[in-house]
């Protein structure tokens, strides 16, 4: 359904109810591809949608205006979920200008190989007038692609924020105050943990830059998920906390197991953490998707890894998770490892090496148990959990 988000500014995007995987990120509740139409002396379309959803976009636009009355298309982000239908939309609209950043133009040429489009490259901070309103362009390079930028409409205090401040969540509601706030923030945390965590230093700089620019923002319209009109301050604060790796008194015990020996050890480690008053998430990689694990890692102070040895290495699920987590570069974490083995036992060493590469503070050399743990082995695991818990509290000043 078309939604007017500000006077003469409309959501015209598409809802993807059935998508369940977004390049390795689990989207159990779908997503949206948000596009926005501004009607002024100039009519402006901000972003398009995934190619398969183009008919939804066109239907929404036609309900408001003749597509050929659109003067400008603003491309805030070239990733295909926002530009996949762009060639067809340009052919339909025949816009006066296709507005993008300098890196955006390069990306558009690399994707679509169209030299004949009416590109208008805007500089960081440049402002254009579209009538009663103006649009200021804020370059956000590498958030999370080199081409990314925001569009800010000062007269409306509206920030069209591309892939920042959004979430993968298909809903019939369009605004943050129409859904449960706790659920909204859980989706935001998952999005940040799996899309933007790697770029946290740039996110922190961006938030500081927004403060320096003195932008007044009472609405954030992202390219995915809900439009924020009530919880703008909370979203900005959450991003600041996540960008600075602010952690809770919490640990995530992530493990895989073959014949339950490592699972027994994981439960004992969790027991030790709980004895120290540390909140614990026990996550078995056989049933927990890596993107859900990373969501819990986001605000945890400690990550404890458990895996048995297979073929002088790790079980595939743990190896894959470590590759995934390494790419996202969570910061400021305490780490430890444990695992069972039969005759070689390299898994603990390999997990420690991975955590060292991620600059985790490893507080224990790790525990290896041959085949099946007995009570004394599990007591050691409890002590490992207690040691990690004590390190968490010390790091948080308790």
N, C-alpha and C positions, 0 to 999 in steps of 0.2 A: 504494500500500500504506500502511495506517495505520502510523504510527511513534510509539512512546512516547519522547518526548524527555527527559522527567523523570518521576519517579514520578507517575502519574495525570495527566500532561499529554501530549497527543497532537497530532501533525500530522495534520490531516484535510483538507488542501487538495486542489488539482487540478494536474495537469501538462498544459501546453499544448505538445504536441510540434510543432505545425505552424505556429504564428504566425511570420511573417517580418518584420513591420513593426509597431512600437509607436509610433504617432504620429510617424513620421519617423525613428525609431531602428531600425536593422536588427537583427533578432533571428534570425540565421541558425541558432541552436541552440535556438530556442524559449524558453519561460519556465515558471515555476510561479506559481500564486496560492496563497500559503500561508495557511491558517487553523488555529487551534489551539483545542483543547478541554481545559479544566481540570475535573477531577472532584473536588469537595470537598463540604463541607456544601451549598455552592451550586455548581451546574455552570455554567461560563462558556464561551461561544464568543467567541473573539477574531477579528473580521473574518469576512467571507464571501468569495465568489469571483465572478469574471466570470459574468454570467448564463448564458452558454452552457455553463458548466462546473458548474452547480448540481447536476446529478444525481450527479456525482462526490462533491461535498461531502455531500449527503444520504446517499449510500451509505456513506461513511466514518463519518458520525455514527451511523447506524442500526446499524453493526457494533459500536458501543460502548455506545449508550444509546438510549432512546426520545427523539426530538427534543423532545417536549413536556416532558421532564424537565430541559431546559436552562432555567436561571433568568434568566441575564443574557446579552445580546449586547453586547460591547464593540466600538464602531466607532472604531478608531484613525485611519482615513483613509476619506474619502467617495468618492475617485476610483472610477470604475465598474468597474475590474478587481478592486476589493475590496468594492464595495457593490452591484454590479449585480443580484445575486440577493437582496439584503436584503429587499425587500418580500415576496417569496414565502417566504423563510425566517422572517420575522416571523409571517406567516399560519400557517405550519406549526408553529412553536415556541410561539407565544403567550407570549413572555417576560415576566417580571415587570418587567424594566428593559431599556431600550436606552441604554447608557452612552456618552457622547460629550463632547467639549469644547463650550464655548459656541459657538465657530465651527463645530464639527461639527454642532450642532443646526441652525444657520442653513443650512448646506450641505445637510443631509438634507431640510429643508423645501423648499429651492430645487430639489432634484433630484426628490423623490418626492411633495411636496405632501400629506403625511400628518400632520395635526395630532393624530390620535388615537393615535399610537404612545406607549408609556410612557417618554418621554425622562427620563433622569437625567443632568443636566449636572454634570460634575465640574470642580472648580477645579484649577489647576496645583498639583501637590504633594499633592493630596488622596489619602488612603488609605482603602480600604474593606476590610473583612474578609469572606472567603468561607468561613471555617472555620479549618482549621489554617494556612491561608495568607492573605496579604493582597495587595492590588494597589495600587501607587502609580502615579498618573498624572502624566506629565511632558509638559507642553505643548511642542510643537516647531513652533510656528506658522511657516508658509512653508518647511517642509522636507517636502515641497516645495509643499504647499497650505496655505491659512490654517487648516484644520481639524485638521492633523496632530498626533498625540500618540503617546507611547510608553506601554506598560504594563510596569511593573517588579514582579516578584514576589520580594521580598527573601529569603524563606525558601529559595528555590531559586536565588538569584543569577542569575535569568533576566530578560533584557531582551527584550520583544517590541517590535521596533523599527520597525514600519510600513515605510515605503519607504526607510529608511536601512540601510546595511550589507548590501545585497542585490545581486543581479545577475540579469540575464535569461539563464537557462540551464536547459533542461529536462534533468533527469537522473533515473535510477532511484535514485541515492544521495540521502540526505537531509542528510548531515553533511559538513563541510569536510574532515575527516580521511579521507574515503572517496574523494576525488578528488585529482588532481594540483594541488599548491599553486600552481605558476606559472600554470597555466591558470585557476585560481580567481581569482587576483589580476588577471589580464588582463581577466576578465569584470567584476570589481569596478571596475577602472579605467574600463572603457567605460561602466558604469552611472553612475559619478560624473561622468565627463566630459560626458555627454549629458543627465543628469537633475538633478544637484545642483550642478554647477560654478557656476552663476549665484548660488547661495545660500551660497557659500563663507564669507562673513563670519559668517553665522548658524551654519554648521557649526562654525566655530572657537569661537564662543561656547558652543555646545552642549557641545562636548567639555570646555571649561573648566568649565561648569556641572556636568557629570557628575562631574568631579574634586572640585569643591567640595561636592557632595552626598555624596561618599564612597560612592557606589554600588559594591558589590562585584558584579562581573559575571563569571561563568564560562561563560555561554552567551548568544549573541545569536540570536534567532529573527526574521528579517526576513520581509517579505511577499512577497519574490521570492527564488528561488534556495536556496542551501544554508544550513543552520543552522550557526552557528559555535560549536564547543566546544573546539577545539584552538588556533585561530589568532585568538582574541579580541584579544590585545594587538597583533598584526600588523595586523589590520583597523583598530583604533582609531588606530594610528600612521599608517597609510596615509591615513586620512581627515584627520588633523591635517596631514600633509605636503601633501595636495592642497588643503585649505582655505587653507593659507598659501602656495599657489602655489610650493612647493618644486620646483626644476627641476634636470634633469640637463644634462650637457654634450652637448646634443642639439639638432638643428634639424630642422624639417619643411619640405620644399620642396613646396608644393601648387601644382599648375598644371593648366590646360586648354590645349588646342592645336587649331588648325584643320588646318594642313598641315605640322605637325611643327617649324616654326621655333621656337616657344616651347618645345617639348620639347627641342630641341637646347640652348637657353639654360638650361633647368632642369638638364640633365645637367652643364653646365659650372659652374653655381652649386654644385651638389652636389660636384663635383670640388674646387672651392676650399674648401669647408667641410671636406672630408676631409683636405685638405692641412694644415689647422690642427688636425687631430686631434679634430674634432667629429663625433660620431655623426650620421648623416643618414638620414632617411626621405624617399624621393622618392615622391610620391603624385599620380598622374594622376586627376583627378576623373571621367574617362570610365570608369574601372574601380574606383575606390575610393569607397565610400559615405561620405557626409559624417560619419556617426557614427563610422566607423572612423578618419577623419582626425582628428576631435576627440579620440579616444582617444590618438592620438599627440601631439597638441598639448598634452594635459594636463600632461605632465612635460617638455616641450621648453622650452628657454630662448629659442629663436628660431623665427619663422615667416616664411618667404620665399614670396611669392605671385607666380605667373606667369600671364599671360593676354594673348592678342592682343586687339586692338580690333575690336568688331563693332558697326556702326551707331552710332558715336560712344560706345559703352559697352563693357560686358563680355560675354563669352559667358555664356549663361544658367546654366550649371553653376557658374561662379565667382561670379556675382551671387547665386545661391541659397546657396552655401556661406558667402559673407560675411554674408548676412542671418542664417543659422543660427548662425555663430560669434559675431556681434555680440550675439545674444540670450543666449548663454551667458557672455559677458564673461570670457574668460580674462585673467588678470592677470600683470603683470611680464614681458611678452614683448618681445623685440627683433624688429624687423621690417624688411623691405625688399621691393622689387617689381621686376619685369621683364616684358617682353613685346614681341612683334613687332606690326607694323601695316602698313597699306597706304598710307593718305593722311591720316589724322587723328591717331590715336595717343593717345586719351584714357585707355586702360586703366590705365596705370601711375599716373597722377594719381588715378584713382578708387580704386585699391587702396590707395594711400597715405592718401587721405582716410579710408577705412574703418578703417585701422589707427590713424590719429590719433584717431578717435572712440573706439577701444578702448584708447587711452592706451598704445599700443605705443611703444617707443623706436626711432624710425626712424633707422637709421645710414647710409643712403645715399639719394640722391634718386631712384634707380632707373635702369634701363637700358631704352631703347627701341631696337629694331632694325627698319629698314624691310625688309619682305618676308623675305628669307632671310639669316641671319647668315653671315658669313665668319669666317675664323680670327681676325682682329683683334677682331671682336665677341665671339667666344667667350672670347678672352683677357680681355676686360673682365668677362665674366660670372664667370670664375674669380676675378678680383680682387674682385668683389662678394662671392662666397662666402667668400673669405679675410677680407674686412673684417668680415662678419657673424660668422665664426668667432672672430676676434680679440675682437670685442665680447662674445661669449658667454663666452670665457675670462676676460676682464677682469671681467665681471659676477659670475662665480663665484669670483673671487679668485685666478685662476691667472696 
